[in-house]
Amino acid sequence: MATREGSLEAPKRHPIDWKNLDFYNETSLNQEMERVFDICHGCRRCVNLCTAFPRLFDLIDESTSGELDSVNKQQFWEVVDRCYLCDMCFMTKCPYVPPHEWNIDFPHLMLRAKAVKYKKQGAGFRDELLSSTDLMGKLATIPVVVQAVNAMNNTPAVRKIMDSTLSIHADRKLPEYTADKFRANAKPNDTFPVKDGARTPGKVAIYATCYVNYNEPGIGHDLLKILEHNEIPARLVEKEACCGMPKLELGDLDAVEKLKNENIPHLLKLAQDGYAILSAVPSCTLMYKQELPLMFPHDAAVQAVAAAMFDPFEYLALRNQENLLKTDFKKPLGNVAYHIPCHQRVQNFGKKTRDILQLIPDTTVNTVERCSGHDGTWGVKSEHFADSMKIGRPVFKQMAASNPDYISSDCAIAARHIEQGIGESKAQKLHPLTLLRLAYDPDTPDKPAVSDDQPGSHTPSPGEKQMTTTLTRENLLTLEAYAKIRKDFRAQMMTHKKIRKVPLGENITLIFEDALTIRYQIQEMLHVERIFQEAEIVHELETYTPLIPDGHNWKATMMIEYADPVVRAAKLATLVGIEDKVWVKVAGHAPVYAIADEDLERENSEKTSSVHFLRFELTPAMIQALHQNATLSMGVDHPAYQAAIDPVAADVRASLLNDLATA
């Protein structure tokens, strides 16, 4: 019987069996990585999430046999090092996660590999230093020392030395430290009467986190002001240490257990006393909600703390549903570009930050739900900085596209990364809690406690703008309805695609997308993965509808095809930059060259990809000329590959003309 793909059941994570000696057996680990990597090789859905999967697929494609069996097992560590445990493959892409029989949990396999590596050889000074966030914060925020630390972090000469000696990238914008630590200066108000909701305790304890305590205390103060405005009694956790997430990502699981033992007794007492425990850093919240419960599945105290832990906006949204949240907002926020961080998405409670911000009158929230590519300490490291900026590039473009007044993310580190990626902009970077406090209380200064605005430079790419789409939820059929017409629809699509293909020589084909091809792609994705939940359907629409032309452009998938893998690898090495050399030409007008790969960089200095996504922006004069029967030609002009078709076939031209607005 064929193995089913996908599941109608919710993904399920198994406990992390890190106390078992076999967990650290490198032979056993390699066997499991081989099993999982081979399944990933056959699927490849996750290729655009991060650089771990592209590196895996490159290792396979460049190997002797073109299969996993000829990849040197030592090269597996190149994949492990590129995984920063964002969990997006598990949560959003992989159809083989538990309870599927193949039992794929790629992030936790990478966690196991990191733990094996740490157990075997430890970590270098830099990685131990960066993962000791509490210790670094205590040392760096000593009066006088703090000014010196911030000055050095902003001095180019010092940063170059840090790059060469510590491998902390010279161009990475680092958070500043403050001597006015949050816990030392916080003034929680616990005088209000407790009003429990059906799903929310009526009193709150704040777990400050290392970042809020040492770097951006204003976030914590704003949270306290929001709670006070809503007359919710609040207090601080009596004593706290780092949540352990940096050590988890390092693979130092024994250190995670030590930190758990420091934190849980204090948090347990609050949970037992009926407090909701709020943490304003998504990674810290996730640590208590998911990772510690999976590492210590039989620890009742850990489970009790997990049940009491809330993201601030998750808590506020529940209070709003119970009519226990005030909506007496005084200040509109205008245009907010809001990014949902991965470690908040993994908590699986929906877009609650967006929902709350949308309650504010005269406020437009443009939501970006994609990995920014920073992830804690990973994007700080010299060897990963370029990859982190590449992964973040689509986010930078989407966040900047609406010309926002504010850019914001629940992850303050991601927000700084996005600000750096956008460059010079009118937008002010503020945390969502600061935005909410500002809407409640506009008379309080709206600057963050620590200013780290150091705008760089940003030149918008040609034609860069906010895309429009032509598919909505109403255009899609249910799974049952689509199953009934699938055979006929596929036949219709094959016919339709014949007049959407343009061959450029023997080895390059352009496939032009439109609403019908994208609708087919989405319906097939829903059918194959058995997606029926509304939020997931909307996610697929948000993913694929930007590929539909908007009336002023054409959008195409470019395929570079060589049957022989050895020849293909050699040719791709000679065709770097070819995606920028593809053109369309309307008679009487200059050629229009493609804007390529706006979602993800698909080449490096050594080779190009065999697949690219192209956009051709046409002027109104070109569109008018086409409607008046002007000849259309296309081609590619690269030093290693030249081809042209002049004119484009009449049936193809007629089909493409349907994509363009009438004059």
C-alpha positions in Angstrom: 0.0 0.0 0.0 1.3 3.5 -0.9 2.5 5.6 2.0 0.0 8.5 2.5 1.3 12.1 2.4 0.1 14.5 4.9 -2.5 14.0 7.6 -5.8 15.3 8.8 -4.5 15.1 12.3 -2.6 18.0 14.0 1.2 17.7 14.1 2.4 16.1 17.3 5.8 16.4 18.9 7.4 13.6 20.8 9.4 14.1 24.0 13.1 14.7 23.5 14.8 11.6 24.8 18.0 13.4 25.7 18.7 11.4 28.9 19.0 8.2 26.9 22.6 7.3 26.1 21.7 6.3 22.6 20.7 9.9 22.0 24.4 10.8 21.9 25.4 7.7 19.8 27.0 9.3 16.6 26.4 6.2 14.5 22.8 6.1 15.4 22.5 9.8 14.8 24.1 9.5 11.3 21.6 6.7 10.4 18.7 8.8 11.4 20.0 11.9 9.5 20.4 9.6 6.5 16.8 8.5 6.8 15.4 12.0 7.2 17.7 13.7 4.7 16.7 11.1 2.0 13.0 11.8 2.6 13.7 15.6 2.4 15.7 15.0 -0.8 12.6 13.4 -2.4 10.3 16.1 -1.2 12.1 19.5 -1.3 9.2 21.5 -0.1 11.3 23.4 2.4 13.9 24.7 0.0 12.9 28.3 0.5 12.7 28.4 4.3 16.4 28.8 5.3 19.9 27.8 4.0 20.0 24.4 5.7 17.8 22.7 3.1 19.4 24.3 0.0 22.8 23.2 1.4 21.5 19.6 1.9 20.2 19.6 -1.7 23.4 21.1 -3.1 25.4 18.4 -1.4 23.2 15.7 -2.9 23.0 17.3 -6.4 26.8 17.8 -6.5 27.6 14.3 -5.3 28.9 11.5 -7.6 25.6 9.7 -7.9 23.3 12.7 -7.4 21.8 10.8 -4.4 22.4 10.9 -0.7 24.4 7.7 -0.6 27.4 9.4 -2.2 27.5 12.4 0.2 30.3 12.3 2.7 28.7 11.9 6.1 31.0 14.6 7.6 29.3 17.1 5.3 26.0 16.5 7.2 27.4 18.9 9.8 27.2 21.7 7.2 23.4 21.2 7.3 23.3 21.0 11.1 25.2 24.3 11.5 22.8 26.1 9.2 19.7 25.1 11.1 18.8 27.7 13.8 15.8 25.7 15.1 13.1 28.1 14.0 10.7 25.2 13.6 9.0 26.5 10.5 9.6 23.3 8.5 7.9 21.3 11.1 5.0 23.7 11.6 4.3 24.9 8.0 5.8 22.7 5.3 6.6 19.1 6.1 3.8 16.6 5.3 5.6 13.8 7.2 5.6 15.1 10.7 4.1 12.9 13.5 1.6 11.3 13.6 2.7 10.4 10.0 4.5 7.0 10.0 7.7 8.5 8.7 7.9 10.6 11.9 9.9 13.5 10.6 10.9 16.2 13.1 13.8 18.0 11.3 14.4 20.7 14.0 14.6 18.2 16.8 16.9 16.0 14.8 19.1 19.0 14.3 18.9 19.7 18.0 20.1 16.1 18.7 23.0 16.6 16.3 24.0 19.9 18.0 23.8 18.1 21.4 26.0 15.2 20.1 28.5 17.8 18.8 28.5 19.7 22.1 28.9 16.6 24.2 31.8 15.4 22.0 33.8 18.7 21.6 32.1 21.5 23.5 31.9 24.9 22.0 34.3 27.7 21.3 34.7 30.8 23.4 32.5 33.0 21.2 29.5 30.6 21.2 29.8 30.0 25.0 29.9 33.8 25.4 27.0 34.6 23.2 24.8 31.9 24.7 25.5 33.2 28.3 23.1 36.1 27.9 22.5 36.6 31.7 26.2 36.7 32.5 26.9 39.1 29.6 24.0 41.3 30.6 25.2 41.5 34.2 28.8 42.4 33.2 27.9 44.8 30.4 25.4 46.8 32.4 27.7 47.8 35.2 27.8 51.6 35.4 30.7 53.1 33.4 31.3 49.7 31.8 28.0 50.0 29.9 29.1 53.2 28.2 32.4 51.5 27.1 30.6 48.4 25.8 28.1 50.4 23.7 30.9 52.7 22.4 33.0 49.7 21.3 30.0 48.0 19.7 29.5 51.1 17.6 33.1 51.7 16.7 34.0 50.3 13.2 37.7 49.6 14.1 36.7 47.7 17.2 34.0 45.8 15.3 36.6 44.7 12.7 38.8 43.3 15.5 35.7 41.5 16.9 35.1 40.1 13.5 38.6 38.8 13.1 39.1 37.5 16.6 35.6 36.5 17.8 33.9 36.0 14.4 31.1 38.4 15.3 30.3 40.1 12.0 31.5 43.7 11.8 28.3 44.8 9.9 25.8 43.3 12.3 23.8 45.9 14.2 24.0 44.9 17.8 21.6 45.8 20.6 22.9 48.4 23.1 23.0 47.7 26.9 21.5 49.9 29.6 22.5 50.6 33.1 18.8 51.2 34.0 17.8 47.5 34.1 14.1 46.7 33.9 13.9 44.6 37.0 15.7 47.2 39.1 13.4 50.0 38.0 10.0 48.4 37.3 7.0 49.6 39.2 4.3 47.0 38.9 0.9 47.8 40.3 -0.8 45.0 42.2 -3.5 47.1 43.9 -6.4 46.3 41.5 -9.1 43.7 42.3 -8.6 40.4 40.5 -11.1 39.7 37.6 -10.6 36.2 36.3 -11.8 35.4 32.9 -13.0 32.0 31.6 -9.6 31.4 30.0 -7.3 34.0 31.7 -6.2 34.5 35.2 -7.0 38.0 36.4 -3.5 38.7 37.8 -0.2 38.7 36.0 3.5 37.9 36.8 6.1 39.3 34.4 9.1 37.1 33.5 11.4 39.9 32.3 13.8 37.9 30.1 17.5 38.8 29.7 16.9 40.9 26.7 14.2 43.2 28.2 16.1 43.4 31.5 19.5 44.4 30.0 18.8 45.7 26.5 15.3 47.2 26.0 13.7 47.7 29.4 11.1 50.1 27.8 9.3 47.0 26.4 8.8 45.7 30.0 7.7 49.1 31.3 5.2 49.5 28.4 3.8 46.0 29.3 3.3 47.1 32.9 1.6 50.3 31.7 -0.8 48.4 29.5 -1.7 46.1 32.4 -2.2 49.0 34.7 -4.4 50.8 32.1 -6.6 47.6 32.0 -6.6 47.4 35.9 -4.9 44.0 35.9 -2.8 43.5 39.1 0.8 42.7 38.2 4.1 41.8 39.8 7.5 40.6 38.8 8.7 37.0 39.0 10.6 37.0 42.3 13.9 35.7 40.9 14.8 34.7 37.4 17.7 33.4 35.2 18.0 32.9 31.5 15.3 30.7 30.1 17.9 28.4 28.5 17.0 28.9 24.8 20.5 30.1 23.8 22.0 27.0 25.5 19.4 24.8 23.8 20.4 26.2 20.4 24.1 25.5 21.3 23.3 21.9 22.1 24.3 22.3 25.8 21.3 20.4 27.3 22.9 20.0 30.7 23.1 23.8 31.0 19.4 24.0 30.0 18.5 21.6 32.8 20.6 23.7 35.3 18.7 26.9 34.3 15.4 25.0 34.4 16.2 24.1 38.0 16.8 27.7 38.9 13.7 29.1 37.3 10.9 26.6 37.7 10.5 26.7 41.5 9.8 30.5 41.4 7.5 30.2 38.4 5.7 27.2 39.8 4.7 29.1 43.0 3.2 31.8 40.8 1.3 29.2 38.6 0.0 27.5 41.8 -1.1 30.9 43.1 -3.2 31.5 40.0 -1.0 34.0 38.1 -0.7 34.2 34.3 3.0 34.4 33.6 3.8 36.7 30.7 7.1 36.9 28.8 7.6 39.6 26.1 10.3 37.6 24.1 8.7 34.8 22.0 11.7 32.5 22.2 11.6 32.6 26.0 7.8 32.0 26.0 8.3 29.1 23.6 11.0 27.6 25.9 8.6 27.3 28.8 5.6 26.3 26.6 7.2 23.7 24.4 10.9 22.9 24.7 11.1 22.3 28.5 7.9 20.3 28.6 9.3 18.0 25.8 12.7 17.7 27.6 11.1 17.0 30.9 7.7 15.3 30.0 7.3 13.7 33.5 8.1 16.8 35.5 4.8 18.1 36.8 6.2 21.4 37.8 7.4 22.1 34.3 4.0 21.2 32.9 2.2 23.4 35.4 4.4 26.4 34.4 3.8 25.7 30.7 0.1 25.9 31.3 0.4 29.2 33.0 2.7 30.8 30.5 1.3 33.3 27.9 2.6 35.5 25.2 1.4 39.1 26.1 -0.8 39.5 23.1 -2.2 36.0 23.4 -3.3 37.0 26.9 -4.6 40.4 25.8 -6.6 38.9 23.0 -8.2 36.4 25.3 -9.1 39.2 27.7 -10.6 41.1 24.8 -12.7 38.0 23.8 -14.0 38.0 27.4 -14.8 41.7 27.3 -12.1 42.4 29.9 -9.8 44.6 27.7 -10.2 48.3 27.4 -10.4 49.7 23.9 -10.4 53.4 24.7 -7.5 54.2 22.3 -6.6 57.9 22.0 -4.0 57.8 19.2 -4.2 56.2 15.7 -1.0 54.6 14.6 -1.3 55.1 10.8 0.5 52.5 8.7 2.2 49.7 10.7 4.4 47.0 9.0 4.2 44.1 11.4 6.4 41.0 11.4 5.3 37.7 13.1 8.4 36.0 14.4 8.9 32.3 14.0 9.0 31.4 17.7 5.7 33.1 18.1 4.1 31.3 15.1 5.3 28.0 16.6 3.2 28.6 19.7 0.2 28.2 17.4 -2.2 30.7 18.9 -2.8 32.7 15.8 -2.1 36.3 14.8 -3.1 37.9 18.1 -0.7 40.8 18.0 -2.1 41.9 14.6 -5.7 41.4 15.9 -5.1 43.7 18.9 -3.3 46.4 16.9 -6.2 46.3 14.3 -8.6 47.4 17.1 -6.9 50.8 17.1 -8.9 53.3 15.0 -7.3 54.6 11.8 -4.6 52.0 12.0 -3.6 49.8 9.0 -1.5 46.7 9.9 0.4 45.1 7.0 1.4 41.7 8.3 4.5 39.7 7.2 4.5 36.1 8.2 7.9 34.8 7.2 11.2 34.1 8.9 13.4 37.1 9.1 16.6 35.0 9.2 18.3 36.4 12.4 17.4 34.0 15.2 19.1 35.0 18.4 22.8 34.6 18.1 22.9 32.8 14.7 22.7 35.9 12.5 25.4 37.7 14.6 28.1 35.2 13.7 30.4 36.1 10.8 29.9 32.8 9.0 26.1 33.2 9.0 25.7 36.9 8.6 25.4 36.9 4.8 22.9 34.0 4.9 20.8 35.8 7.5 20.6 38.9 5.3 19.7 36.7 2.3 16.9 34.9 4.2 15.6 38.2 5.4 15.6 39.9 2.1 11.9 39.1 1.1 10.9 40.2 4.6 12.8 43.5 4.2 11.0 44.2 0.9 7.6 43.3 2.2 8.0 45.4 5.3 9.2 48.4 3.3 6.7 48.1 0.5 3.8 49.9 2.2 5.9 52.9 3.2 5.0 52.4 6.8 5.1 54.8 9.7 6.3 52.0 12.1 8.0 48.7 11.6 7.4 46.3 14.4 7.9 42.7 15.5 7.2 40.8 18.7 10.9 39.7 18.5 12.9 42.8 19.2 16.0 41.2 17.6 14.2 40.4 14.4 12.9 44.0 14.3 16.4 45.4 14.5 17.5 42.9 11.8 14.6 44.1 9.6 15.5 47.7 10.2 19.0 47.1 9.2 17.9 45.2 6.1 15.5 48.0 5.0 18.1 50.7 5.5 17.1 54.4 5.4 13.4 54.8 6.0 10.9 57.2 7.5 9.6 54.3 9.6 10.2 54.2 13.3 11.1 50.8 14.9 8.8 50.2 17.9 7.8 47.0 19.7 4.1 46.1 19.4 3.7 46.6 23.2 5.1 50.1 22.8 2.7 50.7 20.0 -0.3 49.6 22.1 0.8 51.6 25.0 1.2 54.6 22.7 -2.3 54.1 21.4 -3.6 54.1 25.0 -1.4 56.9 26.3 -0.1 59.2 23.6 1.2 61.7 26.1 4.0 59.4 27.2 7.1 59.8 25.0 7.0 57.1 22.3 10.8 56.6 22.0 12.2 53.3 23.1 14.3 53.3 26.3 17.5 52.6 24.3 17.9 54.3 20.9 19.7 52.2 18.3 18.6 54.0 15.1 21.6 53.9 12.8 20.0 54.0 9.4 22.0 52.5 6.6 21.4 53.0 2.9 18.7 51.4 0.8 18.0 51.8 -2.9 14.7 50.4 -4.0 15.0 47.9 -6.8 13.4 48.8 -10.2 9.7 48.3 -10.1 9.7 47.5 -6.4 6.2 48.1 -5.1 3.4 46.4 -3.2 1.9 43.6 -5.3 -1.8 43.2 -5.9 -3.5 39.8 -6.3 -6.5 38.5 -8.1 -7.3 35.3 -6.1 -9.3 35.2 -2.9 -10.7 32.5 -0.6 -13.9 32.5 -2.6 -12.1 31.4 -5.7 -11.1 28.1 -4.2 -13.0 24.9 -4.1 -13.4 22.7 -1.0 -11.3 19.5 -0.9 -14.3 17.4 -1.8 -15.5 19.6 -4.6 -12.0 19.8 -6.1 -11.5 16.0 -6.0 -14.6 15.6 -8.2 -13.3 17.9 -10.9 -9.6 17.4 -10.5 -9.0 15.1 -13.5 -10.8 17.5 -15.9 -9.2 20.5 -14.3 -5.7 19.0 -14.7 -6.4 18.3 -18.4 -7.6 21.9 -18.8 -4.3 23.1 -17.2 -2.1 21.1 -19.4 -3.8 22.7 -22.5 -3.6 26.1 -20.9 0.1 25.8 -20.1 1.0 25.0 -23.7 0.3 28.5 -24.6 2.1 29.9 -21.6 5.5 28.4 -22.4 8.3 30.1 -24.3 11.4 28.0 -25.1 14.6 30.1 -25.3 17.0 27.7 -27.0 17.3 24.1 -26.1 17.9 24.4 -22.4 15.8 27.3 -21.0 12.0 27.5 -20.8 9.9 30.4 -19.5 6.5 29.4 -18.0 4.3 32.4 -17.6 2.0 32.4 -14.6 -1.5 33.7 -14.3 -4.5 33.4 -12.0 -5.4 30.1 -13.5 -2.0 28.5 -13.1 -1.7 29.8 -9.6 -5.2 28.6 -8.7 -4.2 25.2 -9.9 -1.0 25.2 -7.9 -2.9 26.2 -4.7 -5.7 23.7 -5.2 -3.1 20.9 -5.8 -1.3 21.9 -2.6 -4.5 21.8 -0.6 -5.4 18.5 -2.2 -2.0 16.8 -1.7 -1.4 18.0 1.8 -5.1 17.7 2.9 -5.2 21.3 4.0 -8.7 22.4 5.2 -8.1 24.7 8.1 -8.9 28.3 7.2 -5.7 29.8 8.5 -3.6 27.4 6.5 -5.6 28.0 3.3 -5.1 31.8 3.8 -1.4 31.1 4.2 -1.2 29.3 0.9 -3.0 32.2 -0.8 -0.6 34.7 0.8 2.3 32.5 -0.4 1.3 32.0 -4.1 -0.9 35.0 -5.1 2.1 37.3 -5.4 3.1 35.2 -8.5 0.0 36.5 -10.4 0.6 39.4 -12.8 -1.1 42.6 -11.7 -2.0 44.0 -15.2 1.2 45.9 -15.7 3.7 43.0 -15.7 4.4 39.4 -16.6 5.6 36.9 -14.1 7.3 33.7 -15.2 9.1 30.6 -13.8 12.4 30.1 -15.6 13.6 26.5 -15.9 17.2 25.7 -16.9 17.2 22.1 -18.0 20.1 19.7 -18.8 19.3 16.0 -18.6 22.8 14.9 -17.6 23.5 15.8 -13.9 27.2 16.2 -14.5 26.6 18.5 -17.5 23.9 20.4 -15.6 26.3 21.1 -12.7 29.0 22.3 -15.1 26.6 24.5 -17.0 25.1 26.1 -13.9 28.6 27.1 -12.9 28.9 29.1 -16.1 25.5 30.7 -16.0 25.8 32.8 -12.9 23.6 36.0 -13.3 21.7 34.6 -16.3 18.3 35.3 -14.6 19.1 39.1 -14.9 19.9 38.7 -18.6 16.4 37.5 -19.7 14.4 40.1 -21.7 11.2 40.8 -23.4 10.8 43.4 -26.1 7.9 45.2 -27.6 8.5 46.4 -31.1 9.6 50.1 -31.1 10.6 50.0 -27.4 13.7 49.1 -25.4 14.1 45.6 -24.0 12.7 45.0 -20.5 15.1 42.9 -18.4 13.8 40.6 -15.7 13.6 41.4 -12.0 14.6 38.1 -10.6 14.0 36.0 -7.4 12.4 38.6 -5.2 11.4 35.9 -2.6 14.8 34.4 -2.1 18.3 34.6 -3.6 18.8 31.5 -5.7 22.4 31.7 -6.7 25.9 32.2 -5.3 29.2 33.2 -6.7 29.9 29.7 -7.8 26.7 28.6 -9.6 23.2 29.6 -10.4 20.0 27.7 -9.6 18.1 25.7 -12.2 14.9 27.5 -11.3 14.3 31.3 -11.1 11.2 33.5 -10.7 11.1 36.5 -13.0 9.0 39.7 -13.2 8.9 41.9 -16.3 7.5 45.4 -15.7 6.0 47.0 -18.7 5.3 50.7 -19.3 1.8 51.9 -20.3 3.2 52.7 -23.7 4.4 49.2 -24.2 1.1 47.8 -23.1 -0.8 50.1 -25.4 1.5 49.0 -28.3 0.8 45.4 -27.6 -2.9 46.0 -27.7 -2.3 47.7 -31.1 -0.7 44.5 -32.4 3.0 45.4 -31.9 5.4 42.4 -32.3 6.6 40.7 -29.1 10.0 39.0 -28.9 12.0 37.4 -26.0 15.5 36.3 -25.4 18.4 35.8 -23.1 21.7 37.5 -23.6 24.4 36.0 -21.3 28.0 35.5 -22.2 27.6 31.7 -21.9 24.1 31.4 -23.4 22.3 33.4 -26.0 18.9 32.7 -27.5 16.0 34.6 -28.9 12.5 34.0 -30.3 11.3 36.7 -32.6 8.4 36.9 -32.9 6.7 35.0 -30.0 4.1 32.6 -31.4 0.7 34.2 -32.0 -1.2 31.9 -29.6 1.3 32.6 -26.8 1.2 36.3 -27.5 -2.6 36.3 -27.3 -2.5 34.5 -24.0 0.0 36.9 -22.5 -2.0 39.9 -23.7 -4.8 38.7 -21.5 -2.6 39.4 -18.5 -2.3 43.1 -19.3 -4.7 45.9 -18.5 -6.4 47.5 -21.5 -5.1 50.8 -22.6 
